[in-house]
Amino acid sequence: MERKSGILMPISSLPSDYGIGTFGKEARKFVDFLKKAKQTYWQILPLSPTSYGDSPYQSFSTFAGNPYFIDFDILKDWGLLKKSDYSKIDWGNDISKVDYGKIYNKRFTVLKKAVGAFLNQNNFDEYNDFLNNNISWINDYALFMCVKGINHNKGLIDWDEKYRLKDKKTIASVIDKYEDEIEFWKIIQFFFYKQWFELKEYANSNGVEIIGDCPIYVASDSADLWNNPEIFEVDENLVPISVAGVPPDDFTADGQLWGNPLYRWDVLKDTGYKWWAERVSHLCYVYDYLRIDHFRGLSQYFSVKYGEKTARNGKWLKGPGNDIVDIFKQYTDNKIIAEDLGYLDDEVKELLAYSGYPGMAVLEFGFGLNDDNTNFNTPYNLKKNQVVYISTQDSDTLVGWLKAIPKKQLNYVKRFINYNKDEELHWQMIGLLLSSVSDTAIILAQDLLALDNDSRTNRPGILGGNWLWRAKKGDFNLKIANKLKKITQLYGRE
């Protein structure tokens, strides 16, 4: 990656009139803002459908796209909807937060109208091409979503056994009886990817590249597990044996119990890591760059017995290491970013060095009063081959962090940046970020807008109240673009 910069802004957080950010006009306005501000990268969170806790890291499929991001106005322009089909629906009263309950209950009614209109158009050439190009996952995903509906949208583990364990006669009956429902889920994915690639093309044509996200694990309630149970640590009833998480640290006393099923790396190795190869190939087609979340889990992963209430009693086990990196290099253009935050032992460092991928650093983690000179997040320890942030979607916002830290630590930060009282502190921290030696600098959208922790994206380890923040129309204005442009040019990131 060259010396460039960008902004971390989830699609869900874009302004819109319909409850959540979409691929519509506000997404293009954000691209226009990035161009004016001389930013090269737009980093987003996973585009996959959200499930438990509304988290993009708990998805029904690692290959499918989130139907919430399909833009109604674009469907109207395609002749599939009327404005009256969606404009008067209550999508939530608070424009600064996503109301997932209302979206879940109302969005699919509108999408079914659009699908009905699409089927009446009787022009399926582009749709059939999409199905052929995505044959490895689209049928399995659509069937999973259909059967999930038959099981009253319960999690996979709570489905009736004949569905959960794929009784052949039962599944054949579903495919025959629910043909229209299965087709609905396929067409929804066609809408999603058609709109996404049109937006991506708009971004790329304006000099903006997309950094996407690959969660290391998949959800237990997913088409991925249902269709590939042999590669996951589950028993004969698809109940997890061990699940993922991370141990206690300075931020979470009980650790983080993510609950995702772990991989059977030995089985995956015997297949030549086929599922992973298909996954990263797909995601590198969807995005320009791909961030591998929790990269350290490929070196060693934390295993917690299913049923534990916290992550305190887990253990570290050896991951696939160099083997999986070799697969990444074989099936991608090597445009990978390794999320290597947290405790790093020598094995993780060796794996990162073997990969050659840029790791990550977060400036908020680099100003501890008791740090020695080895903290790799401290500005003078940053590396050229690295992606550096002030904060991320999982941390305090910059302003929230500055309010929360002790006065002594705040004074240390001010001394470090040679604080100028005539300049807003958040802009001085952005200047520190962009002046760093790291090739790539990414600014959290909330930090650019100087928002506090009321606008925080996620609080790891806490269920509920996350992934809600939305920007307002006009937040990303010309004044901010020009200010960011000057700092970007000053530090050679144009």
C-alpha positions as a Python dict, from the first residue, in 0.01 Angstrom:
ca = {
    (1, 'M'): (0, 0, 0),
    (2, 'E'): (129, 345, -91),
    (3, 'R'): (138, 641, 146),
    (4, 'K'): (-234, 719, 155),
    (5, 'S'): (-521, 775, 399),
    (6, 'G'): (-892, 718, 432),
    (7, 'I'): (-1196, 702, 658),
    (8, 'L'): (-1363, 413, 841),
    (9, 'M'): (-1735, 454, 785),
    (10, 'P'): (-1977, 156, 796),
    (11, 'I'): (-2249, 144, 531),
    (12, 'S'): (-2506, 115, 810),
    (13, 'S'): (-2391, 451, 949),
    (14, 'L'): (-2458, 651, 634),
    (15, 'P'): (-2750, 896, 646),
    (16, 'S'): (-3074, 783, 482),
    (17, 'D'): (-3449, 836, 504),
    (18, 'Y'): (-3521, 469, 560),
    (19, 'G'): (-3370, 371, 893),
    (20, 'I'): (-3021, 259, 795),
    (21, 'G'): (-2746, 349, 551),
    (22, 'T'): (-2776, 204, 201),
    (23, 'F'): (-2600, 195, -136),
    (24, 'G'): (-2798, 499, -253),
    (25, 'K'): (-2730, 868, -308),
    (26, 'E'): (-2583, 933, 39),
    (27, 'A'): (-2320, 666, -26),
    (28, 'R'): (-2221, 847, -345),
    (29, 'K'): (-2215, 1177, -159),
    (30, 'F'): (-1973, 1021, 87),
    (31, 'V'): (-1751, 914, -203),
    (32, 'D'): (-1765, 1273, -329),
    (33, 'F'): (-1659, 1392, 17),
    (34, 'L'): (-1365, 1151, 21),
    (35, 'K'): (-1254, 1275, -319),
    (36, 'K'): (-1272, 1641, -214),
    (37, 'A'): (-1079, 1561, 105),
    (38, 'K'): (-807, 1379, -97),
    (39, 'Q'): (-878, 1047, 74),
    (40, 'T'): (-792, 725, -107),
    (41, 'Y'): (-960, 462, 109),
    (42, 'W'): (-1311, 399, 235),
    (43, 'Q'): (-1295, 129, 500),
    (44, 'I'): (-1622, -43, 583),
    (45, 'L'): (-1736, -323, 814),
    (46, 'P'): (-1853, -663, 681),
    (47, 'L'): (-2134, -638, 426),
    (48, 'S'): (-2282, -974, 523),
    (49, 'P'): (-2633, -1012, 673),
    (50, 'T'): (-2650, -940, 1045),
    (51, 'S'): (-2806, -1186, 1288),
    (52, 'Y'): (-2764, -1225, 1664),
    (53, 'G'): (-2705, -889, 1833),
    (54, 'D'): (-2717, -708, 1495),
    (55, 'S'): (-2341, -760, 1467),
    (56, 'P'): (-2179, -774, 1123),
    (57, 'Y'): (-1944, -1030, 1279),
    (58, 'Q'): (-2237, -1269, 1343),
    (59, 'S'): (-2386, -1340, 1002),
    (60, 'F'): (-2615, -1589, 832),
    (61, 'S'): (-2357, -1620, 554),
    (62, 'T'): (-2001, -1515, 485),
    (63, 'F'): (-2079, -1491, 112),
    (64, 'A'): (-2420, -1320, 109),
    (65, 'G'): (-2487, -947, 136),
    (66, 'N'): (-2703, -762, 388),
    (67, 'P'): (-3053, -693, 245),
    (68, 'Y'): (-3077, -386, 471),
    (69, 'F'): (-2827, -206, 246),
    (70, 'I'): (-3036, -239, -70),
    (71, 'D'): (-3152, 110, -163),
    (72, 'F'): (-3525, 156, -226),
    (73, 'D'): (-3481, 464, -444),
    (74, 'I'): (-3257, 268, -679),
    (75, 'L'): (-3516, -8, -695),
    (76, 'K'): (-3770, 263, -783),
    (77, 'D'): (-3541, 385, -1062),
    (78, 'W'): (-3526, 27, -1191),
    (79, 'G'): (-3906, 32, -1211),
    (80, 'L'): (-3952, -218, -927),
    (81, 'L'): (-4107, 9, -663),
    (82, 'K'): (-4320, 318, -628),
    (83, 'K'): (-4218, 588, -382),
    (84, 'S'): (-4541, 529, -192),
    (85, 'D'): (-4435, 168, -128),
    (86, 'Y'): (-4179, 279, 130),
    (87, 'S'): (-4175, 654, 190),
    (88, 'K'): (-4450, 668, 455),
    (89, 'I'): (-4331, 373, 665),
    (90, 'D'): (-4200, 444, 1015),
    (91, 'W'): (-3835, 339, 1000),
    (92, 'G'): (-3748, 481, 1344),
    (93, 'N'): (-3779, 819, 1511),
    (94, 'D'): (-3412, 873, 1604),
    (95, 'I'): (-3215, 955, 1288),
    (96, 'S'): (-2889, 915, 1482),
    (97, 'K'): (-2950, 546, 1556),
    (98, 'V'): (-3056, 236, 1365),
    (99, 'D'): (-3380, 77, 1487),
    (100, 'Y'): (-3310, -282, 1386),
    (101, 'G'): (-3644, -406, 1515),
    (102, 'K'): (-3845, -183, 1283),
    (103, 'I'): (-3618, -256, 989),
    (104, 'Y'): (-3643, -632, 1043),
    (105, 'N'): (-4022, -620, 1063),
    (106, 'K'): (-4086, -387, 769),
    (107, 'R'): (-3803, -394, 515),
    (108, 'F'): (-3872, -739, 372),
    (109, 'T'): (-4233, -648, 297),
    (110, 'V'): (-4106, -376, 65),
    (111, 'L'): (-3842, -604, -87),
    (112, 'K'): (-4108, -866, -167),
    (113, 'K'): (-4295, -605, -371),
    (114, 'A'): (-3976, -531, -562),
    (115, 'V'): (-3910, -901, -623),
    (116, 'G'): (-4264, -947, -751),
    (117, 'A'): (-4217, -660, -996),
    (118, 'F'): (-3882, -802, -1105),
    (119, 'L'): (-4037, -1140, -1184),
    (120, 'N'): (-4306, -968, -1392),
    (121, 'Q'): (-4044, -792, -1605),
    (122, 'N'): (-3947, -1125, -1763),
    (123, 'N'): (-3589, -1014, -1835),
    (124, 'F'): (-3353, -1248, -1654),
    (125, 'D'): (-3028, -1253, -1854),
    (126, 'E'): (-2830, -1047, -1601),
    (127, 'Y'): (-2986, -1236, -1312),
    (128, 'N'): (-2901, -1574, -1463),
    (129, 'D'): (-2541, -1462, -1513),
    (130, 'F'): (-2531, -1365, -1147),
    (131, 'L'): (-2658, -1709, -1042),
    (132, 'N'): (-2401, -1885, -1259),
    (133, 'N'): (-2117, -1672, -1124),
    (134, 'N'): (-2217, -1742, -764),
    (135, 'I'): (-2320, -2104, -796),
    (136, 'S'): (-2085, -2217, -517),
    (137, 'W'): (-2296, -2050, -243),
    (138, 'I'): (-2615, -1884, -364),
    (139, 'N'): (-2840, -2193, -375),
    (140, 'D'): (-2728, -2316, -32),
    (141, 'Y'): (-2779, -1970, 120),
    (142, 'A'): (-3128, -1926, -27),
    (143, 'L'): (-3230, -2271, 92),
    (144, 'F'): (-3095, -2197, 441),
    (145, 'M'): (-3294, -1873, 468),
    (146, 'C'): (-3608, -2046, 347),
    (147, 'V'): (-3574, -2331, 597),
    (148, 'K'): (-3494, -2079, 870),
    (149, 'G'): (-3831, -1916, 799),
    (150, 'I'): (-4006, -2253, 816),
    (151, 'N'): (-3849, -2293, 1161),
    (152, 'H'): (-3994, -1957, 1275),
    (153, 'N'): (-3656, -1786, 1231),
    (154, 'K'): (-3503, -1972, 1523),
    (155, 'G'): (-3130, -2030, 1539),
    (156, 'L'): (-3001, -2338, 1356),
    (157, 'I'): (-2939, -2527, 1679),
    (158, 'D'): (-3314, -2498, 1762),
    (159, 'W'): (-3450, -2615, 1428),
    (160, 'D'): (-3654, -2934, 1409),
    (161, 'E'): (-3411, -3221, 1366),
    (162, 'K'): (-3528, -3319, 1016),
    (163, 'Y'): (-3438, -2970, 892),
    (164, 'R'): (-3126, -2920, 1103),
    (165, 'L'): (-2972, -3250, 995),
    (166, 'K'): (-3093, -3219, 636),
    (167, 'D'): (-3317, -3521, 604),
    (168, 'K'): (-3311, -3580, 226),
    (169, 'K'): (-3686, -3632, 187),
    (170, 'T'): (-3761, -3323, 396),
    (171, 'I'): (-3523, -3099, 205),
    (172, 'A'): (-3649, -3227, -131),
    (173, 'S'): (-4002, -3142, -19),
    (174, 'V'): (-3894, -2790, 83),
    (175, 'I'): (-3728, -2727, -253),
    (176, 'D'): (-4046, -2835, -431),
    (177, 'K'): (-4300, -2665, -203),
    (178, 'Y'): (-4116, -2338, -134),
    (179, 'E'): (-3969, -2268, -477),
    (180, 'D'): (-4091, -1906, -475),
    (181, 'E'): (-3946, -1835, -130),
    (182, 'I'): (-3608, -1977, -227),
    (183, 'E'): (-3614, -1767, -544),
    (184, 'F'): (-3691, -1457, -334),
    (185, 'W'): (-3367, -1493, -138),
    (186, 'K'): (-3167, -1538, -458),
    (187, 'I'): (-3316, -1228, -619),
    (188, 'I'): (-3248, -1026, -304),
    (189, 'Q'): (-2880, -1114, -339),
    (190, 'F'): (-2889, -1013, -705),
    (191, 'F'): (-3028, -672, -603),
    (192, 'F'): (-2763, -639, -334),
    (193, 'Y'): (-2462, -719, -548),
    (194, 'K'): (-2582, -523, -850),
    (195, 'Q'): (-2619, -211, -633),
    (196, 'W'): (-2292, -276, -447),
    (197, 'F'): (-2080, -312, -758),
    (198, 'E'): (-2235, 0, -910),
    (199, 'L'): (-2137, 190, -594),
    (200, 'K'): (-1790, 36, -590),
    (201, 'E'): (-1741, 132, -955),
    (202, 'Y'): (-1842, 489, -869),
    (203, 'A'): (-1591, 495, -584),
    (204, 'N'): (-1310, 346, -792),
    (205, 'S'): (-1375, 588, -1080),
    (206, 'N'): (-1332, 873, -831),
    (207, 'G'): (-1000, 743, -699),
    (208, 'V'): (-1144, 576, -387),
    (209, 'E'): (-1067, 212, -303),
    (210, 'I'): (-1272, -1, -65),
    (211, 'I'): (-1118, -176, 234),
    (212, 'G'): (-1351, -459, 335),
    (213, 'D'): (-1353, -690, 632),
    (214, 'C'): (-1326, -1066, 675),
    (215, 'P'): (-1434, -1187, 1019),
    (216, 'I'): (-1216, -1485, 1106),
    (217, 'Y'): (-1515, -1685, 1233),
    (218, 'V'): (-1870, -1747, 1114),
    (219, 'A'): (-2189, -1769, 1317),
    (220, 'S'): (-2327, -2099, 1448),
    (221, 'D'): (-2658, -1990, 1294),
    (222, 'S'): (-2532, -1976, 938),
    (223, 'A'): (-2554, -2135, 597),
    (224, 'D'): (-2179, -2184, 621),
    (225, 'L'): (-2210, -2426, 913),
    (226, 'W'): (-2532, -2590, 792),
    (227, 'N'): (-2377, -2675, 457),
    (228, 'N'): (-2023, -2753, 580),
    (229, 'P'): (-2055, -2902, 930),
    (230, 'E'): (-1752, -3124, 879),
    (231, 'I'): (-1511, -2828, 891),
    (232, 'F'): (-1642, -2696, 1225),
    (233, 'E'): (-1607, -2821, 1583),
    (234, 'V'): (-1968, -2932, 1622),
    (235, 'D'): (-2120, -3263, 1727),
    (236, 'E'): (-2355, -3484, 1523),
    (237, 'N'): (-2647, -3253, 1612),
    (238, 'L'): (-2458, -2940, 1499),
    (239, 'V'): (-2416, -2825, 1859),
    (240, 'P'): (-2077, -2654, 1906),
    (241, 'I'): (-1815, -2844, 2105),
    (242, 'S'): (-1585, -2548, 2157),
    (243, 'V'): (-1633, -2183, 2068),
    (244, 'A'): (-1419, -1878, 1998),
    (245, 'G'): (-1324, -1588, 2219),
    (246, 'V'): (-1028, -1414, 2375),
    (247, 'P'): (-901, -1433, 2735),
    (248, 'P'): (-935, -1162, 3002),
    (249, 'D'): (-727, -849, 2949),
    (250, 'D'): (-706, -489, 3071),
    (251, 'F'): (-1033, -404, 2893),
    (252, 'T'): (-1252, -705, 2978),
    (253, 'A'): (-1214, -887, 3311),
    (254, 'D'): (-1399, -1198, 3187),
    (255, 'G'): (-1248, -1195, 2840),
    (256, 'Q'): (-1472, -1198, 2535),
    (257, 'L'): (-1688, -1503, 2468),
    (258, 'W'): (-1779, -1466, 2102),
    (259, 'G'): (-1954, -1802, 2079),
    (260, 'N'): (-1860, -1873, 1715),
    (261, 'P'): (-1790, -2237, 1631),
    (262, 'L'): (-1421, -2310, 1585),
    (263, 'Y'): (-1271, -2470, 1274),
    (264, 'R'): (-1145, -2823, 1237),
    (265, 'W'): (-818, -2707, 1087),
    (266, 'D'): (-702, -3065, 1026),
    (267, 'V'): (-1009, -3136, 813),
    (268, 'L'): (-969, -2809, 626),
    (269, 'K'): (-606, -2892, 554),
    (270, 'D'): (-710, -3226, 402),
    (271, 'T'): (-936, -3037, 160),
    (272, 'G'): (-659, -2796, 62),
    (273, 'Y'): (-846, -2528, 263),
    (274, 'K'): (-1107, -2525, -15),
    (275, 'W'): (-1374, -2337, 184),
    (276, 'W'): (-1127, -2068, 291),
    (277, 'A'): (-994, -2037, -64),
    (278, 'E'): (-1347, -1979, -195),
    (279, 'R'): (-1416, -1733, 86),
    (280, 'V'): (-1114, -1505, 40),
    (281, 'S'): (-1144, -1523, -339),
    (282, 'H'): (-1502, -1402, -315),
    (283, 'L'): (-1422, -1123, -69),
    (284, 'C'): (-1123, -999, -268),
    (285, 'Y'): (-1357, -972, -565),
    (286, 'V'): (-1609, -776, -358),
    (287, 'Y'): (-1350, -534, -212),
    (288, 'D'): (-1024, -374, -325),
    (289, 'Y'): (-842, -459, -1),
    (290, 'L'): (-937, -712, 264),
    (291, 'R'): (-877, -681, 637),
    (292, 'I'): (-845, -1022, 808),
    (293, 'D'): (-1002, -975, 1149),
    (294, 'H'): (-827, -1139, 1449),
    (295, 'F'): (-525, -1243, 1242),
    (296, 'R'): (-359, -1385, 1550),
    (297, 'G'): (-622, -1662, 1553),
    (298, 'L'): (-451, -1807, 1247),
    (299, 'S'): (-137, -1858, 1452),
    (300, 'Q'): (-298, -1960, 1782),
    (301, 'Y'): (-668, -1950, 1863),
    (302, 'F'): (-848, -1937, 2196),
    (303, 'S'): (-1083, -2228, 2257),
    (304, 'V'): (-1360, -2220, 2519),
    (305, 'K'): (-1580, -2520, 2600),
    (306, 'Y'): (-1935, -2467, 2478),
    (307, 'G'): (-2166, -2374, 2765),
    (308, 'E'): (-1913, -2167, 2959),
    (309, 'K'): (-2052, -1831, 3072),
    (310, 'T'): (-1724, -1640, 3031),
    (311, 'A'): (-1395, -1682, 2845),
    (312, 'R'): (-1195, -1726, 3165),
    (313, 'N'): (-1145, -2101, 3130),
    (314, 'G'): (-1033, -2123, 2770),
    (315, 'K'): (-703, -2239, 2627),
    (316, 'W'): (-476, -2148, 2337),
    (317, 'L'): (-442, -2401, 2055),
    (318, 'K'): (-222, -2402, 1747),
    (319, 'G'): (-373, -2263, 1427),
    (320, 'P'): (-288, -2333, 1062),
    (321, 'G'): (-8, -2075, 1052),
    (322, 'N'): (188, -2045, 729),
    (323, 'D'): (-39, -2293, 549),
    (324, 'I'): (-339, -2060, 549),
    (325, 'V'): (-126, -1759, 451),
    (326, 'D'): (-6, -1961, 151),
    (327, 'I'): (-371, -2011, 55),
    (328, 'F'): (-437, -1638, 86),
    (329, 'K'): (-142, -1563, -140),
    (330, 'Q'): (-255, -1819, -394),
    (331, 'Y'): (-617, -1704, -416),
    (332, 'T'): (-594, -1328, -369),
    (333, 'D'): (-399, -1038, -519),
    (334, 'N'): (-222, -1013, -182),
    (335, 'K'): (-414, -697, -98),
    (336, 'I'): (-454, -807, 262),
    (337, 'I'): (-438, -619, 593),
    (338, 'A'): (-375, -821, 909),
    (339, 'E'): (-565, -710, 1219),
    (340, 'D'): (-294, -801, 1470),
    (341, 'L'): (-410, -603, 1774),
    (342, 'G'): (-397, -741, 2127),
    (343, 'Y'): (-133, -960, 2287),
    (344, 'L'): (116, -1082, 2026),
    (345, 'D'): (354, -1366, 2103),
    (346, 'D'): (655, -1456, 1892),
    (347, 'E'): (459, -1700, 1678),
    (348, 'V'): (209, -1434, 1571),
    (349, 'K'): (491, -1193, 1490),
    (350, 'E'): (663, -1461, 1284),
    (351, 'L'): (340, -1534, 1094),
    (352, 'L'): (290, -1165, 1019),
    (353, 'A'): (649, -1137, 898),
    (354, 'Y'): (602, -1446, 681),
    (355, 'S'): (289, -1300, 524),
    (356, 'G'): (439, -960, 453),
    (357, 'Y'): (98, -806, 521),
    (358, 'P'): (70, -470, 693),
    (359, 'G'): (-43, -500, 1054),
    (360, 'M'): (-237, -242, 1253),
    (361, 'A'): (-172, 10, 1529),
    (362, 'V'): (-410, 230, 1731),
    (363, 'L'): (-282, 557, 1876),
    (364, 'E'): (-523, 548, 2171),
    (365, 'F'): (-336, 239, 2290),
    (366, 'G'): (1, 414, 2260),
    (367, 'F'): (-20, 675, 2536),
    (368, 'G'): (-13, 470, 2855),
    (369, 'L'): (166, 649, 3139),
    (370, 'N'): (347, 332, 3245),
    (371, 'D'): (452, 214, 2899),
    (372, 'D'): (812, 137, 2829),
    (373, 'N'): (954, 211, 2484),
    (374, 'T'): (825, -117, 2334),
    (375, 'N'): (456, -25, 2289),
    (376, 'F'): (410, -63, 1913),
    (377, 'N'): (110, 175, 1914),
    (378, 'T'): (320, 471, 2031),
    (379, 'P'): (386, 707, 1739),
    (380, 'Y'): (765, 675, 1750),
    (381, 'N'): (734, 294, 1724),
    (382, 'L'): (507, 286, 1419),
    (383, 'K'): (622, 103, 1107),
    (384, 'K'): (608, 190, 740),
    (385, 'N'): (426, -132, 644),
    (386, 'Q'): (134, -69, 877),
    (387, 'V'): (-220, 68, 891),
    (388, 'V'): (-255, 315, 1178),
    (389, 'Y'): (-572, 449, 1342),
    (390, 'I'): (-649, 689, 1625),
    (391, 'S'): (-941, 467, 1727),
    (392, 'T'): (-1148, 190, 1571),
    (393, 'Q'): (-1509, 67, 1570),
    (394, 'D'): (-1430, -137, 1883),
    (395, 'S'): (-1276, 140, 2094),
    (396, 'D'): (-1372, 471, 2248),
    (397, 'T'): (-1406, 751, 1998),
    (398, 'L'): (-1119, 998, 2017),
    (399, 'V'): (-1326, 1260, 2201),
    (400, 'G'): (-1473, 993, 2430),
    (401, 'W'): (-1124, 868, 2509),
    (402, 'L'): (-988, 1217, 2578),
    (403, 'K'): (-1276, 1277, 2821),
    (404, 'A'): (-1222, 944, 2997),
    (405, 'I'): (-845, 936, 3053),
    (406, 'P'): (-693, 1084, 3372),
    (407, 'K'): (-578, 1446, 3358),
    (408, 'K'): (-215, 1338, 3390),
    (409, 'Q'): (-248, 1120, 3082),
    (410, 'L'): (-430, 1396, 2891),
    (411, 'N'): (-146, 1636, 2972),
    (412, 'Y'): (100, 1375, 2843),
    (413, 'V'): (-90, 1357, 2514),
    (414, 'K'): (-88, 1736, 2485),
    (415, 'R'): (285, 1754, 2552),
    (416, 'F'): (349, 1481, 2297),
    (417, 'I'): (167, 1666, 2018),
    (418, 'N'): (295, 2009, 2126),
    (419, 'Y'): (-65, 2116, 2188),
    (420, 'N'): (-177, 2445, 2036),
    (421, 'K'): (-471, 2589, 2230),
    (422, 'D'): (-586, 2778, 1919),
    (423, 'E'): (-647, 2452, 1732),
    (424, 'E'): (-910, 2191, 1817),
    (425, 'L'): (-749, 1891, 1982),
    (426, 'H'): (-911, 1632, 1758),
    (427, 'W'): (-763, 1802, 1450),
    (428, 'Q'): (-420, 1800, 1609),
    (429, 'M'): (-454, 1427, 1676),
    (430, 'I'): (-561, 1373, 1314),
    (431, 'G'): (-250, 1566, 1213),
    (432, 'L'): (-38, 1337, 1432),
    (433, 'L'): (-199, 1035, 1264),
    (434, 'L'): (-143, 1160, 911),
    (435, 'S'): (214, 1269, 983),
    (436, 'S'): (313, 918, 1093),
    (437, 'V'): (560, 702, 905),
    (438, 'S'): (294, 435, 839),
    (439, 'D'): (197, 394, 476),
    (440, 'T'): (-174, 392, 553),
    (441, 'A'): (-368, 606, 801),
    (442, 'I'): (-740, 557, 862),
    (443, 'I'): (-962, 804, 1049),
    (444, 'L'): (-1276, 681, 1223),
    (445, 'A'): (-1571, 885, 1093),
    (446, 'Q'): (-1678, 980, 1446),
    (447, 'D'): (-1329, 1117, 1517),
    (448, 'L'): (-1344, 1337, 1209),
    (449, 'L'): (-1674, 1475, 1339),
    (450, 'A'): (-1542, 1509, 1698),
    (451, 'L'): (-1818, 1290, 1842),
    (452, 'D'): (-1797, 1141, 2192),
    (453, 'N'): (-1882, 793, 2315),
    (454, 'D'): (-2256, 846, 2269),
    (455, 'S'): (-2172, 777, 1904),
    (456, 'R'): (-1944, 481, 1966),
    (457, 'T'): (-1995, 192, 1722),
    (458, 'N'): (-1929, -113, 1938),
    (459, 'R'): (-1846, -212, 2294),
    (460, 'P'): (-1688, -558, 2274),
    (461, 'G'): (-1821, -810, 2523),
    (462, 'I'): (-2148, -622, 2576),
    (463, 'L'): (-2464, -753, 2410),
    (464, 'G'): (-2708, -491, 2285),
    (465, 'G'): (-2678, -122, 2207),
    (466, 'N'): (-2406, -172, 1946),
    (467, 'W'): (-2380, -102, 1571),
    (468, 'L'): (-2642, 174, 1602),
    (469, 'W'): (-2465, 501, 1519),
    (470, 'R'): (-2569, 694, 1209),
    (471, 'A'): (-2436, 1016, 1066),
    (472, 'K'): (-2672, 1299, 977),
    (473, 'K'): (-2713, 1455, 636),
    (474, 'G'): (-2460, 1733, 591),
    (475, 'D'): (-2218, 1605, 856),
    (476, 'F'): (-1948, 1547, 597),
    (477, 'N'): (-1943, 1897, 455),
    (478, 'L'): (-1708, 2104, 242),
    (479, 'K'): (-1552, 2280, 543),
    (480, 'I'): (-1437, 1948, 692),
    (481, 'A'): (-1330, 1821, 348),
    (482, 'N'): (-1109, 2125, 288),
    (483, 'K'): (-956, 2105, 635),
    (484, 'L'): (-876, 1735, 594),
    (485, 'K'): (-745, 1796, 242),
    (486, 'K'): (-489, 2050, 367),
    (487, 'I'): (-359, 1819, 640),
    (488, 'T'): (-350, 1525, 399),
    (489, 'Q'): (-148, 1722, 145),
    (490, 'L'): (81, 1861, 414),
    (491, 'Y'): (189, 1512, 513),
    (492, 'G'): (225, 1372, 162),
    (493, 'R'): (-76, 1142, 152),
    (494, 'E'): (-254, 1287, -153),
}
